[in-house]
């Protein structure tokens, strides 16, 4: 048994996945850590390890952003009841949208309290235990022509999740969700349902009726259920833990992968254990794309990279965006965009929500939302890019600010984890040349948020950020004893590195506990009992811990 909060011994990390017919497999370390965290029962996927129970309550917010975009997009939803009472919902979205002008800002009246009720059916005990059948998924040949990209799960809630897969032939397939059967050649079948992608091959499926805190495997298969001839990659995800559960949670972080498609940090990450994968933006560098077809092609290229195929198959994902999902920020000013740029933006957003497991409807998508993992952590997803209005000092819309403040104030969770994309830390003076590209360039809203934390004594707010092509652990201010000044931010870059190392000169204690201008794999463990967050930065070549420390706000 191993303790994931302690430094790991040097090892050769996984460069592939035998289960998915990728080269040089080595899953021993990941599975060993997983056993240490929850025992053999966790490998089998038992819900919450006996903590909590199935619940219909789902912790998320949904909705739309502000906008005056004309809606010519059609949406068709098909619901199928699976083998164990689970419900599979497939959403098909049309391609054509027309942008008519700039966006307008909604007010805080549209903000919800972050909790909605799941109105889909629940599977009961069968969705936890499944039906034992003879089935060996790994024996079915992987077809990387029909399934050329990674498989992804997202929107994990206590009893549901969303699965996204690109299917090149756009033909009907079969989705299976299962758990370990306990014996070779068997699985505990949770759900089996026919699924049909869009005419362009995009499949997004919401599966409900699952059990909290439970690990599931999934894949899409070609052929009849009694004679499958091919399959996608095999993925796995864990549903969010029950609302009354309190346990440590482990997150993998990524951002700014870069355009090389060679990301050793993702290979190292895939060899670790994590309950969820967090991507903080710049997941694909779509610079230069204009049409919907070009954005789609770019996404297929990136999601076909080995690093994503490995890391994203290991756990469900929460994602926000930054600028390169559309274009570099220097070419993207939403207050001065012409009609051609607005059309490009709409194409980029349509492609983003079409390919990724994010539940939002176009054309007026809303990315910001929240997800609760029991009493341990609330994951607050922000949109720190596309609501900016520099002329009125607006970094995020009033509606999003009201939502963020309300969730920080009322969340029952020990940790409030903010997916921030662009840093909120008060960076040293040399960085001020680029202050308008982060919270510091919008001092009114930044101070409003920090004052909210102080006034209401909101402890254990942890910001996660990317964009800068650096890795660091910071306090938000270089000095001071206020709670907001001691609040921490963890930054990551997964592929790109900052070309000017001197920008980090002078950083260090007491504000910065770690800083480097090169990519790292990042694993965080939020432990409510210890009231601490273990932060690990791993070398992307050797997988050795370069930084491993448990941190608090004290």
N, C-alpha and C positions, 0 to 999 in steps of 0.2 A: 504494500500500500504506500502511496506517495502523497505528500502534502504539496498541492500546487502553489501554495504561497511561499514556498522555500525555493532557493536557487536550484535550477535543474543542472544535472551533470551534462558535460559536453556529449553530443551525440551526432550521428548522421541523420538529418531529418528526411522526411518522406519526399521523394521526387515523383511519386505517382500513386496509383490506386489500383490494386489488383482487382478489386470488386468492379471497377469500371473499365477494366482492360487498358489502363494507362500504365506506363512503364515504371519499373523499379519500385514496387510497392513496399511500404513499411508502415504499418498502422500500429505497431506494438506500443509505441509511447503514448499515442492518443488514447488507445483502449485501456492502457494501464492507468493513466490519469483518471479516466472515466470510472474505472473500477474503484479507484481510491476515493472518488467523490461520492459514489452511491452504491457500490457493490454490484454484484451480478444482476440484481433486480433492476438497476438503472440501465444496464446494457439491454435488458429485455424491454425496458420502456415503461415500467410500472408508474402509474400516475402519482406524482408528488412524493414518491417513496413513502406512501402512507400518510402524508400530511395533506389535510384539506380534502375536499370532495368535489365532484362534478357540480358545476353551476351554470345557469343560463346567463349570468351576468357577464357582459363583455366590456372591456375597458378600452375604448377607442373613441375618437371623434372623427366624423366624416363631414363632408360638405364641399362647397365650391368657393373659389376665390372671387374677389371683385372683378368685374370686367364688363365690357360692352361688345364682346365677340359674338357675332352672329352664329347660331347653332344650326349647322346643316349636317351634323353627325347623328346617325341613328344607332340605337343600342338594342340588342336582343339578348335576353337572358333565358337560359334553359336550365331547369332544375331536375336532377335525377336522384332518387333515393337509392343508396348503396346497399351492400350486403348486410351491414350490421346496423341499419337505421341511420347511418350518416347521410348527410345531404350534400350533393355536389352541384354547385351552381356555376355555369359557364357563361361568361359575358362576352359578346361579340360586338365590336365597335366599328362603325363605318369609317371610311378614310377621309372623306372630304369635309373640310372646314374652311370657313372664310372669316378673315379678320376685318373688322370694320373700323377700328380705331383704338385709341389708347384706353387704358383701364381706369375705372373709377374705384374709389376706396370705400369698402364697407365699414360699418361701425361695429362696435363691440356687441351690438344686439344679436349678431349672428353667432356669437361664441357660445358653445355648450359647456357643460361642466365636465366634459371628458369621459362621461360614462353613458353608454347606450345599452339597450337590452337586445340580446340576440333573439330574433323571431323565427329562426330556423329550428328544425327538429333536432333533438339530442338523441344520441345513440344508446344511452344507458350503459349497462355493464358490458354489453358486447363490444362497444367501441373501445373499451379498455382491454378486454381480454381477447377479442377477436375469435375467429373460427379457424382451428388448426386444419391446414390442408397440406397436401404434398405439392411443394412448389420450390424450385431452386432458381431464384431470379438471376443469379450470377451465371447460370448455365445458358441463359438466353443471349445470343450474340448482340453485342453493342453495334448499332448502325450509326456511324458518325456522318453518313450522307443524309439520311432522313432527319437525324438529330445532331446538327453540327455545333450547337452551342451548349453552354452549361444549363443545368436545371436549377431552378430557384424556388424557394418557399419564402413567404413573407406574411405580414399582417397577423403574426401569431397572437392569438388571444387564448383564454383558458379552454375554450371548446371549439376553436376553429383556426384555420390557416388558409392562405392562398398559395397556389402553385402556378408557376409560369414556365412554359416550355415552348421553344420554337420548333415547328414541324415543317420541314422543307417541302414535303409533297402535299401539305394542306389537306390530307385525307383523314377520315375518322380513325380514332385509335381507342385504346382501353387504358384507363388510369387505374393503377392498383396502389393501395396504401396498406402497409402491413407492419407487424412487429416480429421479433424473433420467435420462431416456433419452438425453440428449446432443443430441437434435434436436427441433425443434418438433413437437408432436403425438405424441410417443412417450414412454414411461416404461420403466424397468426394473422389471417386476413381480416383487415379492418373495413376496407371499402373497395369495391370494384364498380366502375361506371364507364359507359361509353362516353367519349368526349370528342368534340368536333372543333377544330381550330377555325379561325377566320379564313377567308379566301386567300389571304396572304400568309397563312401558316402560324398565326399567333394564338396561343392558348393560354387563357388565364382562368383558373378554376378555384372557386372558394369551396372548401370542404368544412362542414359543420358537424356537430354531434360527436366531437372528439372529447378526450378527457384531459383535465388540467395537468400540467407538469409532466407530460408523457412524450417519450421519443417515438417517432414514427419514421419508417422508410417509405419511399414512393418512387415510382417510375412510370413511364408511358410505354405501352407495348403495341407492337404490330401483330395483326392476325387475330384469330379467335382465342378466347381465354383458355381453351383446352389444348391449343397448339400454337402458342406464340412463336413467331419467327424472328423477331428483332425487338430491340428496346432502346430507350434513351439511357443516359447515365442514371445511376441510382443515387437519389438524394435522401437526406434525412433532416428532420426538424423536431424541435421540442415545442409543445404548446406552452403558453404562459402558465405559471403556477397559479394555484387557486387563490382566491381573494384573501383568504385568511392564512396563507402559508408564509413562512418567514425562513429563508435559507440563503446561503451565499449564492451569488450568480456570477458567471464568468462570461465576459464579452471579448470578442475579437474586433479590432478596429482597423479601418483602412481609409485612405483618401489619396487623391493625386497620383493615381497609378502611372500616368504617363503614357506616351504613344508607342513605346518600344514593344509592348506585349510580352516582355520578358521581365517578370516580377518575382524574384527569389523570395521576397517577403511573403508572398501569397503561399508559396510552397512550404515555408516554415510555419506559417499560420495554420495550414491544413493539417499539420502534424500535432497540433495542440488540441486540447479539449476546450470547447466554448458552447455556452447555451444559446448564444445568438451571435450573428455577424452584423456589425454596424459599419455602414459605408457613409462617409461624411461628404461625399461629392467629388466631382471630377473622376467619375467612374469610367467614362468614355470621353475621349478627346475628339469631339465631332466638329472641330473647327474646319471650316471650308464647306461643310454640308449646307445645302439650301433647301432642296426639295424633300418631301417626305420619304421618297425612295432612297435618297442619299443618306438621310439620317438612319433609316432602317439598315442600310448596308453597313454603316459605320458601327452600329450597335452589334450586328452579327459578327463583325470582325473582332470586336473587343470581348464579347461574351463567348467567343470560341477559343480564347486564349487558355492555355493549360492552367495558369494560376487561378483564374475564376472557376474553371471546371472543377478544380480540386477544392478550393476554399469554400465556395458557395454551396457545394454539395454536402458540407459537413453540418450545417445548421441553417435555420431560417434567418432571414435578413430584415433589418430595418434600414431605410436609406433616405438620405436627403440629397439635394443637388447643390452644385456650385455653379461656376460659369461655363466650363468646357462642355457640359452636356448640350449647350447651344453654341457658344463661341467664347473666345477670350473676352474678359471684361472690358478690355481696352476698345473692343469693337461692339460693345453692347451697352448702350445708355437708353434705358426704357423711356426716359422723358423726351428724348429727341429722335426716336425711331421713326423712319419713314414707312409707308405702306409695305414696301418690299421686305423691310426688316421685321415688321409685325407678322407678315405671312411666314417668314422664316422661323420666327419664334413659335408660332402656332404649330408648324410642322415638327419642330424639335420637341415641344411638349406632347404632341400626339404620339410621337415615337417613344418617348420616355415612358408614358403611362401604358402604352400598348405592350411593351416588351417586358417590363419589370413588375414584380408582384406587389403593386401599390394600388390600393382600392380608392379610386377617384374617377369621376365622370367628367368628360370633356363637353364643350371645349374650355369651360372655365374651371380648370382643375384647382383643387386646393391640396397642397402637400402637407401643411402643418397639421399635426395630430398627436395623439398621446396613447401609450400602451402601458398598462399596469402589469407588473409581475408580483402578484400577491402584495404583501406588506414590505417586501424588500426594496423594490425600485419602481419608479415610474419613468418610462422612457419618453421624453418630450421631443418630438421631431419639429424642428423649425425650418422655415423657408427664409434664409438670410440673404437671398440674392434678388428675387424677382418682384419684391414689393417696395424696393427702394425708390425714394423720391428726394434726391439731393437738394432740390430747391426749397423744400420745406422741412429739412432735417428729419426725414422719415426713413429709417432703416428697415423697419417692418411696419405693416399696416396697423392702424389702431385696433382692428379686430384681432390680429395676431398678438399684439401686445397685451390686450385684455385677456385673451386665452392663456398666454404664458403666465401672466401674473396670477390668474385665478388658479391654474394648476399648481403652481409653486405654493400658493397659500393654502389650498384645501387638500392637497394630496395626503393620504394617510401613510404613504410609504416612507421608509427610513431614508432612502436616497432618492433625490430628484436629479435625473441624468438628462442633460440638455444637449441634443444633437445640434451643434451650433454652426457647423461648416466653416465659418470664418472667425478667427479669434476675437475674444472680448477682452483679453488681457491688455493692460496698459503697457505697451511695448516701449523699449528704450528709444531715446530721441532719434537715433539714426533710422528707425523704421517710420518716422512720422511723414516721410515723403510719400508714403502709400497709405496714410491714415484714412483716406476717403474710401478705401476698399474694405473697411472693417468697422466694428462698432465704434471705435475711437473717432471715426470721421463723422459720427452722428452723436455728439456728446449729450444732447438733451435726452434722447431715448436711452442711451447707455446709463446715464445717471438715474433716470427714472426707474430702471430695472434694479440697479444696485441699491437705491434708496428703499425700494420695495422689500428687498431681502433684509436690509437692516431694520427697517421699521417694524417688520413682522417677525423678526428673529427666525428666519427660515434657514435652518441648518442643513448641512449635507447636500447643497446644490453643487453638482460637478458638471462643468462644461467640457464637451468634447469638440475638437475643431481640426480643420485641415487647411487647405488652400495655400499656405505659406511655403510649402515644400521643406518644412523643418519638423523635427520632433522635439517637444519640450514638455516639462512639468512646471507649472508656474502658480504663483498666487496672482490674483487679478491686479493688485497694486504693489509697487515696490516696497512700500512700508505702510504701517498703520495697524490698528488693532480691531477695527470694525469687522463685523462678520463678513461683509462683502469683500473687504480688502484681503481677508484670509481665505476666501473661496478659491478653489483650485480649478485650473484648466489643464487638460491633457491634449496635446497636439500630435498629429501623426502625418507622415508622408510615407507612401508605400512603394513608390517607384521613382518619382522625380526628386531631384535634390536641388537645394538652393545654390545657384552658381556663385554666390558671394558669401563665403564662410565668414568674412569679417563682420557681416551683419549680426552675428551672434557674439562677437567680441564684447566682453564686459558683462555678459550675462552670468548668472550664478546666484548663490545664496545672497540674501534671504529670499529674493523673489523667484529665482529659477533653481530648481533642484536638479534638473537635467536638461541639456540642450545639445542638439547635434543637427547639422544641415544635411544629413543623409537619411535614406529610407531605413525603416526598421519594421519588424513585425511587432505588434502591440497586443498584449493580453492583460485584461483588467479583471480582478475579482472583487466584487462588492460584498463585503461581509458585515451584515447588520449586527451580529453578536459582538464582533470586535470593534464595531463603529469605525471601520477602516477600509481603505481601498488598496489592494495590492496591485502595483503597477509594474509591468515587466516590458522592457524593450529588448527585443531579441535580434541578434546579428542575422541579416538575411542570407548570409553564406553558410555559416556554421550552425545556426540555431542556438548558439550559446547566449545566455542572459548577459546583456551589457548593463542593465539597470534592473534591480529587483528590490522594491521597497514598499512596505505598507505605510500608507499616508493617512493622516487625519486633518481636520481643519485647525487643530490646536497648534 
